[in-house]
Amino acid sequence: MPSQTEAPPPLPPLHITKVAFGHTSVDLLADRLKERGADGPLFLTTRYLPKRHEEIAGRGSLFWIIKHQLVARSPILSFGEAEGGRVAIHIDPAIRLVAARPKRAHQGWRYLEHADAPADLGGDGTGMAALPPALLGRLAELGLV
């Protein structure tokens, strides 16, 4: 019987980080994304297509930084074209809370390897996902979660 060559395992997803500019809490960010996504697809624009976009689209997430902490993520659905030659980053408007992790603010976006990404809250039996995002944010600020 001829030997079958197995396909290599898929690479882990790659993520990007971005400051949630003008948002002081996860609640405000969640409300804003829901509001913007109510009329159709939700996307953010950037000047340049990430060089590693194939590792991100449909598998990775955009991790939001609020008050110098990674606090939530939005799955990245795809990349496309936007007005003025810009690039659209299409995201899911429903954010997922993550275990808060310190992250310095930066301009634009930065890559985040999957191994370095914080875990989602909830689904682990702790009941953290049932807490209001504002309370979770405050607990994270105090270093309690």
SEKE-494339 format. One line per 3 residues: number of its first residue (from 1); their letters; for each residue x, y, z of C-alpha. Coordinates in Angstrom, 1 decimal, always signed. Layout:
! residues N
NUM) A) X,Y,Z ~ ...
END
This chain:
! residues 145
1) MPS) +0.0,+0.0,+0.0 ~ +1.5,+3.4,-0.9 ~ +2.3,+5.7,+1.9
4) QTE) -0.1,+8.6,+2.3 ~ +1.4,+12.0,+2.9 ~ -0.5,+13.8,+5.6
7) APP) -1.2,+17.4,+5.3 ~ +0.7,+19.5,+7.8 ~ -1.4,+20.6,+10.8
10) PLP) -3.0,+24.0,+10.4 ~ -1.1,+27.0,+11.8 ~ -2.6,+28.5,+14.9
13) PLH) -4.5,+31.7,+14.2 ~ -2.8,+35.1,+14.4 ~ -4.4,+38.0,+16.0
16) ITK) -4.0,+41.8,+16.1 ~ -4.4,+44.3,+18.9 ~ -5.8,+47.8,+18.7
19) VAF) -6.6,+50.5,+21.2 ~ -10.3,+51.2,+21.6 ~ -9.8,+54.9,+21.1
22) GHT) -12.3,+57.0,+22.9 ~ -13.8,+54.1,+24.9 ~ -13.3,+54.1,+28.6
25) SVD) -15.1,+50.8,+29.3 ~ -15.9,+47.5,+27.7 ~ -19.6,+48.4,+28.0
28) LLA) -19.2,+51.5,+25.8 ~ -17.2,+49.6,+23.3 ~ -19.8,+46.8,+23.1
31) DRL) -22.6,+49.3,+22.7 ~ -20.8,+51.2,+20.0 ~ -20.0,+48.0,+18.0
34) KER) -23.6,+46.8,+18.3 ~ -24.8,+50.2,+17.1 ~ -22.4,+50.3,+14.1
37) GAD) -23.2,+46.7,+13.2 ~ -27.0,+47.2,+13.3 ~ -27.1,+48.6,+9.8
40) GPL) -25.0,+46.0,+8.0 ~ -21.5,+44.6,+8.1 ~ -19.2,+46.1,+10.6
43) FLT) -15.7,+47.1,+9.6 ~ -12.7,+49.2,+10.7 ~ -10.4,+50.8,+8.2
46) TRY) -6.6,+50.8,+8.1 ~ -4.1,+52.1,+5.6 ~ -2.3,+48.9,+4.8
49) LPK) -3.3,+45.3,+4.5 ~ -1.5,+43.2,+7.2 ~ +1.3,+41.2,+5.5
52) RHE) +0.1,+38.2,+7.5 ~ -3.6,+38.7,+6.7 ~ -4.0,+35.1,+5.5
55) EIA) -3.2,+33.9,+9.0 ~ -5.8,+36.2,+10.5 ~ -8.8,+36.3,+8.3
58) GRG) -11.6,+33.9,+9.4 ~ -9.4,+32.5,+12.2 ~ -8.0,+35.4,+14.3
61) SLF) -9.4,+38.2,+16.3 ~ -8.9,+41.8,+16.9 ~ -8.1,+42.2,+20.6
64) WII) -9.2,+45.5,+22.1 ~ -7.0,+47.6,+24.5 ~ -8.8,+49.7,+27.1
67) KHQ) -6.9,+51.5,+29.9 ~ -3.7,+49.7,+29.0 ~ -5.3,+46.2,+29.2
70) LVA) -6.4,+43.6,+26.6 ~ -10.0,+43.2,+27.7 ~ -12.1,+41.9,+24.8
73) RSP) -11.9,+40.5,+21.3 ~ -13.8,+40.7,+18.1 ~ -13.4,+37.8,+15.6
76) ILS) -12.0,+39.0,+12.3 ~ -14.2,+37.7,+9.5 ~ -12.3,+39.0,+6.5
79) FGE) -10.4,+41.8,+4.9 ~ -11.6,+43.9,+2.0 ~ -11.4,+47.2,+0.2
82) AEG) -12.7,+50.5,+1.7 ~ -13.0,+54.0,+0.3 ~ -9.9,+56.0,-0.6
85) GRV) -7.7,+52.9,-1.2 ~ -7.9,+51.9,+2.5 ~ -8.3,+48.4,+3.8
88) AIH) -11.5,+47.2,+5.6 ~ -11.2,+44.8,+8.5 ~ -14.6,+43.1,+8.8
91) IDP) -15.3,+42.1,+12.4 ~ -18.1,+40.4,+14.3 ~ -20.0,+43.1,+16.2
94) AIR) -20.5,+40.9,+19.3 ~ -17.4,+41.1,+21.4 ~ -16.0,+38.3,+23.6
97) LVA) -14.6,+39.2,+27.0 ~ -11.1,+37.9,+27.7 ~ -9.0,+37.5,+30.9
100) ARP) -7.6,+41.0,+31.2 ~ -3.9,+41.3,+30.5 ~ -1.7,+44.4,+30.6
103) KRA) -0.8,+45.8,+27.2 ~ +0.8,+49.1,+26.4 ~ -1.1,+51.4,+24.1
106) HQG) +0.1,+51.9,+20.5 ~ -0.9,+53.5,+17.3 ~ -2.6,+51.4,+14.6
109) WRY) -2.6,+47.6,+15.1 ~ +0.1,+45.1,+16.2 ~ +0.3,+41.3,+15.7
112) LEH) -0.5,+39.0,+18.7 ~ +0.6,+35.4,+18.5 ~ -2.1,+32.9,+19.5
115) ADA) +0.1,+31.5,+22.3 ~ +0.3,+35.0,+23.8 ~ -3.4,+35.8,+23.5
118) PAD) -5.5,+35.9,+26.7 ~ -8.2,+33.3,+27.1 ~ -11.9,+34.0,+26.8
121) LGG) -13.9,+34.4,+30.0 ~ -16.6,+31.9,+30.5 ~ -17.0,+28.3,+29.5
124) DGT) -14.5,+27.3,+32.2 ~ -17.1,+26.9,+35.0 ~ -15.9,+30.1,+36.9
127) GMA) -19.1,+32.1,+36.1 ~ -17.0,+35.1,+35.1 ~ -18.8,+35.5,+31.8
130) ALP) -22.1,+36.1,+33.7 ~ -20.6,+39.2,+35.3 ~ -21.4,+42.6,+33.8
133) PAL) -18.6,+43.8,+31.6 ~ -18.2,+47.0,+33.7 ~ -17.7,+44.9,+36.8
136) LGR) -15.2,+42.7,+35.1 ~ -13.3,+45.7,+33.8 ~ -13.1,+47.1,+37.3
139) LAE) -11.9,+43.8,+38.8 ~ -9.3,+43.6,+36.1 ~ -8.1,+47.1,+36.9
142) LGL) -7.7,+46.0,+40.5 ~ -5.8,+42.9,+39.3 ~ -8.4,+40.6,+40.8
145) V) -9.1,+38.7,+37.5
END
